[in-house]
């Protein structure tokens, strides 16, 4: 456990996880709280309230993009610290 490479890998992975949890909380809690004021604005040609549209489509798109971003960042962290996926199965 005293290997600095392992400690750095765990620290960077923990930081990435905390950033992702913060973004998840933002998109699942804070954005829906803003939906009521946003519902006063309607999207032209669709006649949908903006808050409803952002809640239904925007959050889903944000979660999908967050998943791909997380995977790419974690792969980079693993490459930087020479972590091989074959070794992770033990």
BALOBA-1460 file (C-alpha; in Angstrom, 3 decimals):
// residues 90
<rec num="1" residu="x" x="0.000" y="0.000" z="0.000"/>
<rec num="2" residu="x" x="2.951" y="2.342" z="0.333"/>
<rec num="3" residu="x" x="3.522" y="2.402" z="-3.420"/>
<rec num="4" residu="x" x="3.189" y="6.058" z="-4.520"/>
<rec num="5" residu="x" x="1.824" y="4.976" z="-7.901"/>
<rec num="6" residu="x" x="-1.072" y="3.107" z="-6.280"/>
<rec num="7" residu="x" x="-1.789" y="5.976" z="-3.892"/>
<rec num="8" residu="x" x="-1.834" y="8.482" z="-6.737"/>
<rec num="9" residu="x" x="-4.101" y="6.243" z="-8.806"/>
<rec num="10" residu="x" x="-6.565" y="5.870" z="-5.936"/>
<rec num="11" residu="x" x="-6.502" y="9.597" z="-5.172"/>
<rec num="12" residu="x" x="-7.200" y="10.557" z="-8.802"/>
<rec num="13" residu="x" x="-9.925" y="7.888" z="-9.117"/>
<rec num="14" residu="x" x="-11.577" y="9.089" z="-5.892"/>
<rec num="15" residu="x" x="-11.470" y="12.683" z="-7.114"/>
<rec num="16" residu="x" x="-13.048" y="11.695" z="-10.437"/>
<rec num="17" residu="x" x="-15.761" y="9.756" z="-8.614"/>
<rec num="18" residu="x" x="-16.564" y="12.738" z="-6.374"/>
<rec num="19" residu="x" x="-16.771" y="15.054" z="-9.397"/>
<rec num="20" residu="x" x="-19.145" y="12.618" z="-11.081"/>
<rec num="21" residu="x" x="-21.304" y="12.374" z="-7.956"/>
<rec num="22" residu="x" x="-21.468" y="16.169" z="-7.807"/>
<rec num="23" residu="x" x="-22.516" y="16.393" z="-11.455"/>
<rec num="24" residu="x" x="-25.075" y="13.643" z="-10.936"/>
<rec num="25" residu="x" x="-26.545" y="15.517" z="-7.951"/>
<rec num="26" residu="x" x="-26.668" y="18.713" z="-9.990"/>
<rec num="27" residu="x" x="-28.527" y="17.118" z="-12.885"/>
<rec num="28" residu="x" x="-30.856" y="15.016" z="-10.733"/>
<rec num="29" residu="x" x="-31.667" y="17.485" z="-7.923"/>
<rec num="30" residu="x" x="-30.776" y="21.071" z="-8.790"/>
<rec num="31" residu="x" x="-32.029" y="21.167" z="-12.373"/>
<rec num="32" residu="x" x="-35.475" y="19.741" z="-11.462"/>
<rec num="33" residu="x" x="-35.748" y="22.422" z="-8.768"/>
<rec num="34" residu="x" x="-35.445" y="25.021" z="-11.528"/>
<rec num="35" residu="x" x="-38.126" y="23.399" z="-13.675"/>
<rec num="36" residu="x" x="-41.051" y="25.414" z="-12.287"/>
<rec num="37" residu="x" x="-39.668" y="28.821" z="-13.357"/>
<rec num="38" residu="x" x="-38.521" y="27.346" z="-16.672"/>
<rec num="39" residu="x" x="-42.004" y="26.008" z="-17.394"/>
<rec num="40" residu="x" x="-43.149" y="29.592" z="-17.996"/>
<rec num="41" residu="x" x="-41.086" y="29.575" z="-21.210"/>
<rec num="42" residu="x" x="-42.351" y="27.451" z="-24.090"/>
<rec num="43" residu="x" x="-40.323" y="26.047" z="-26.954"/>
<rec num="44" residu="x" x="-41.526" y="27.469" z="-30.277"/>
<rec num="45" residu="x" x="-43.039" y="25.021" z="-32.790"/>
<rec num="46" residu="x" x="-43.159" y="22.240" z="-30.173"/>
<rec num="47" residu="x" x="-45.380" y="24.022" z="-27.632"/>
<rec num="48" residu="x" x="-43.583" y="22.257" z="-24.798"/>
<rec num="49" residu="x" x="-42.617" y="23.968" z="-21.566"/>
<rec num="50" residu="x" x="-38.842" y="24.462" z="-21.435"/>
<rec num="51" residu="x" x="-38.571" y="22.956" z="-17.941"/>
<rec num="52" residu="x" x="-40.365" y="19.793" z="-19.009"/>
<rec num="53" residu="x" x="-38.180" y="19.461" z="-22.108"/>
<rec num="54" residu="x" x="-34.946" y="19.991" z="-20.151"/>
<rec num="55" residu="x" x="-36.039" y="17.552" z="-17.458"/>
<rec num="56" residu="x" x="-37.036" y="14.840" z="-19.889"/>
<rec num="57" residu="x" x="-34.387" y="15.189" z="-22.580"/>
<rec num="58" residu="x" x="-31.587" y="17.255" z="-21.115"/>
<rec num="59" residu="x" x="-31.030" y="15.157" z="-18.001"/>
<rec num="60" residu="x" x="-30.939" y="11.940" z="-20.007"/>
<rec num="61" residu="x" x="-28.456" y="13.403" z="-22.458"/>
<rec num="62" residu="x" x="-26.335" y="14.731" z="-19.585"/>
<rec num="63" residu="x" x="-26.212" y="11.301" z="-17.896"/>
<rec num="64" residu="x" x="-25.175" y="9.568" z="-21.129"/>
<rec num="65" residu="x" x="-22.453" y="12.154" z="-21.798"/>
<rec num="66" residu="x" x="-21.259" y="11.889" z="-18.183"/>
<rec num="67" residu="x" x="-20.939" y="8.110" z="-18.538"/>
<rec num="68" residu="x" x="-18.752" y="8.353" z="-21.630"/>
<rec num="69" residu="x" x="-16.686" y="11.178" z="-20.120"/>
<rec num="70" residu="x" x="-16.153" y="9.150" z="-16.933"/>
<rec num="71" residu="x" x="-15.014" y="6.076" z="-18.895"/>
<rec num="72" residu="x" x="-12.557" y="8.116" z="-20.970"/>
<rec num="73" residu="x" x="-11.109" y="9.871" z="-17.918"/>
<rec num="74" residu="x" x="-10.774" y="6.619" z="-15.962"/>
<rec num="75" residu="x" x="-9.000" y="4.973" z="-18.896"/>
<rec num="76" residu="x" x="-6.560" y="7.892" z="-19.002"/>
<rec num="77" residu="x" x="-5.936" y="7.610" z="-15.255"/>
<rec num="78" residu="x" x="-5.327" y="3.876" z="-15.619"/>
<rec num="79" residu="x" x="-2.920" y="4.450" z="-18.522"/>
<rec num="80" residu="x" x="-1.035" y="7.157" z="-16.632"/>
<rec num="81" residu="x" x="-0.488" y="4.794" z="-13.709"/>
<rec num="82" residu="x" x="0.201" y="1.702" z="-15.811"/>
<rec num="83" residu="x" x="-2.816" y="-0.188" z="-14.509"/>
<rec num="84" residu="x" x="-3.693" y="-3.128" z="-16.727"/>
<rec num="85" residu="x" x="-7.285" y="-4.380" z="-16.864"/>
<rec num="86" residu="x" x="-6.048" y="-7.973" z="-16.772"/>
<rec num="87" residu="x" x="-4.498" y="-7.304" z="-13.358"/>
<rec num="88" residu="x" x="-7.770" y="-5.826" z="-12.053"/>
<rec num="89" residu="x" x="-9.541" y="-9.210" z="-12.181"/>
<rec num="90" residu="x" x="-7.600" y="-10.584" z="-9.221"/>
